[in-house]
Amino acid sequence: MKFEEVPVALLAGGLATRLRPVTETIPKALVSVAGKPFLAHQLELLRETGIRRVVLCLGHLGELVQTYLTKHPIPDLCLSYSYDGKTLLGTGGALRRAAPQLGEVFWVLYGDSYLRFDYQAVFDGFAVSGAQGLMTVLRNGNRWDKSNVVFQNGTLKCYDKHHPLPEMDYIDYGAALLRRAALERIPPDTFFDLADLYHNLVETGEMIGYEVTERFYEIGTPQGLQETEAFLKNDNW
């Protein structure tokens, strides 16, 4: 499969409680950052990396996201939508529901993260690996969030965001590649945390790691939003 044929599943359906009261009336994806909705920055970055298809996994106030993108389309990007329905399904459940739109191999990104790295190189590494999944990791040292990964000698040894270990110096960067077979391990129409799937894949040696070096930016917290605003205002990439 060619790089440009691989879709991105963008998980953007959460309640965003840490950004309230702003997110009581708009979804986190539409929070204004450096003059426009964060989602616009995110989709423009994906387009610039060569991504051509994005499936938005939506839940809380998701119809506002679709309305915005209908009025403000991103050139050269094909967008489609997958909704949780009446009950939020969590990151894993939302991804499982979107499976019919994703094909055999797909990216997984979070709707509150701005990630600049070499997407082509990561995809190339995954394509020759035969693994069920790939997790990008960053040497974090608890700087920007709580470290949750043991990555040693190029190997993903452990991932657990619920039970931190002293030797965890890396963090799940927020971009992954998965094969359909791995996704089908999640029961359909059930609340499921994607982190649990990742944990199991790492435990069974079916998920590889790929180290990136540029820090992530996120808008999941007020502090993260402030830092991302400052970065994007001064970004000349």
N, C-alpha and C positions, 0 to 999 in steps of 0.2 A: 504494500500500500504506500502511495506517495504521501509526503508530508502534507501537501495542500488538501488532500482528501480526508484527513483525519479531523473529525469535529471536536469542538470543545463543549463539554457540559459545564455550564456556569451555575453554581448553586447560589441562588439569590432569593430564598423563600423564608428566611427566619424572621422572628419578631423584632429583633434589634432592640431589646429592652434597655441595653446600656446607653443608647443614644436618645432615650425618651427625655423630654416630650416631643422632640422633632419627629421621631418615627411613629408617633401616634396617628399621623395623617398622611405620611408618605413612606414608602418602603426605603430601606437603607440605600438601595442602589441608586435612588434619585436624590439623595442628599447632595446639596451643592458643595462642590470642592473646586477651588480656583476658577470660579466663574461658570461652571456647568455641572450637570449631574455626574456623580462619580462614575456611573455606568458608561457614560460617553467616553471618559478618559480610558476606561478599561477596554472597551470595544475598539477604540482607535489604536491602542497599543497592540491588540491581537491582530488587527488588520495589517499593521506595519510589520509584524513578525512573519506574515505569510498565511496566517489562519484565514480560512474562507467560509467556515460554517460554524455557527454557535447555536446550541440548544439551551435556552434559558429555563432553568428549573425554578418555578415561582410558587409562592404560597401567600404570605401576608401581603395584602394590597397589591398583588401581582398584576392585576388588570391595569393598574396605573403605569407599570413598566411597559406593558405591551402598547398601551395608548401612546406613551411618549415616543417609543421607537417607531411606531407607525407614522407619527408626525415628523420625526427627526431620524430618518433612516441613515445608516452608516454605509457609505459607498463600498462596494466590493465585498460586503458581508451578507451571507444568507442566514437569516434568523428564523428560528422556530421556537415554540413554547410548549412546556409541559407543566401542568398545574397539579399541586398536591390534592386538591379537592377540599371537601369540608373539614378534613382533619389533617393537620400538619404531619408529615411523614419523617421528619428528620433528614439529615444529609444523605444517609444511605437509602432510605425509603424513597426520597425524591429522585435520586439517581436511578433506582430500580424502575420507577414508573416511567422514566424517560428512555429506558432501554430500547424500545422499538425505533427510536429516532437516532440512535447512536452508532449502530453498526458493530463491527468486530473489534475495532480498536478506537479509543477516544481519550481525549484529555479530560481531566477533572480540575476545575478551578473554583475558588470561592468568590462570591459576589462582592466581598468587602476588601479584597486584596489587590494590590498593584504590584505585579511581579515582572521585573525586567531581567531576562536571562536569555541564553541562546537556545531557543525552542527547537531549532533544527538539530543541533548537536544532541540534545536530550532525546529527541525522537529517534535519531540514528542509533544511539546507544541502546535504546529499548528494542528497536526493530531486530537487532542481531542477537538479543539476549535469550529469547524464548521464554522469558518470565511472564507471569500472569499480571504483574504490576510493576510500576516504577515510581518511587517517591523521590522528589527533589529534596535535598537536605542542605542546611546552612549551619556552619559552626557559629553557634549563638551564645553559648556561655551564659544563658539566662539574661542576656542584655535587653532583648526586645519583647520577649515573652518567656514562659517557662520551658526550658529545654525538655525534650521528650524522646530523643533518639540516641541510641548508641551506634555510631558509625565508625568502624575501625578498619584500616587497610583496604579501603574501598568497598567494604562489605557492610550491609545493613544488618546489625546484630540484634537490635531490639527496638521496638516502638511501643510506647505506652503513655498516653497522656493523662491517665488516672493515677498511676503509681510511679512517680519520678524516682530515679536511681541516681546516686552520686556520680556515676560514670557517664551520665547523659550530658553531653556537651553540644549536641546538635539538636536541631528542631525541624519538624516537618515544615518545609518552606511554603507549602500551599498549592503546589502544582504536581499533578500525578498523571500517569498513563495507565489505563486498565484495558484488559481484554474482556469481551462479553462473558466468557466462561466464569471469570471471577465475579462479575456483577450478579450473575444468576444464582450465586450462593445466598443472596439476600432474599428473604421471602417477600413476595409481592404484596402491596397494599398494607404494609406493616411499618410502624415507626422503627427506625433503625439508624444507629449512629455509624457513619462511614468509618470512623476511627476504629470501630470494632472489626470491620472487614480488613482494614490495613493491618491491625495487630495480628490477626489470624494468618494473613498472607506472609507477614514477616516471620512469624513463629514457624511456619512450614517451609521457609526458604523459597517462597514463590514470588517474593517482591524484592527487587534490587533497589539500591540507592544511587543517586547521582548528585554529587556535590556542586552547588552553585556558590558564588562568592559575593554577590551584591545583595544588600539587605532588602527585606520586604517592607512594603508600606501597607497599612491597613486602616480602615475607618470603623472598626468594630467598637472602639472606645473613644471617649472625648479626646484623650491624649493622642491616640493614633490618628484621629481625624485632623487634629491640629498639625501634627508632623507631616501628614500627607499633603495637607493644604500648602504648607511651606515648601515642600519638595516640588510639587507640581507648578507652583507659581514661578519657581526659579529654574525649571527644567528646560534645557535647550536641546534635548535629544532629537 
